[in-house]
Amino acid sequence: MNDPIVDEVRSIREAHAARFNYDLWAIYRDLKEQQERSGLKFVSFADEPTSLAQPTVPPIPTSSDSPPLPTTELKQ
């Protein structure tokens, strides 16, 4: 089943790619230039902190009162 909107988007994408001889870097540069000229604010993750918070890991029980960990036996 064909969707006319999807067909139109694919047609535009094909024409745009053909303009740059299907060179992905040239297509990318063109899209980035269009983005800059638009003056719109786009989401960027470049300013995120470089160090990520470490996940909190619960301590391993060491008390003899703690229940034993489950085990899996391998059948041979």
Secondary structure, DSSP 8 states (H G I E B T S, - for coil): ---HHHHHHHHHHHHHHHHTTT-HHHHHHHHHHHHHHH-------TTS-SS------------TTS----------
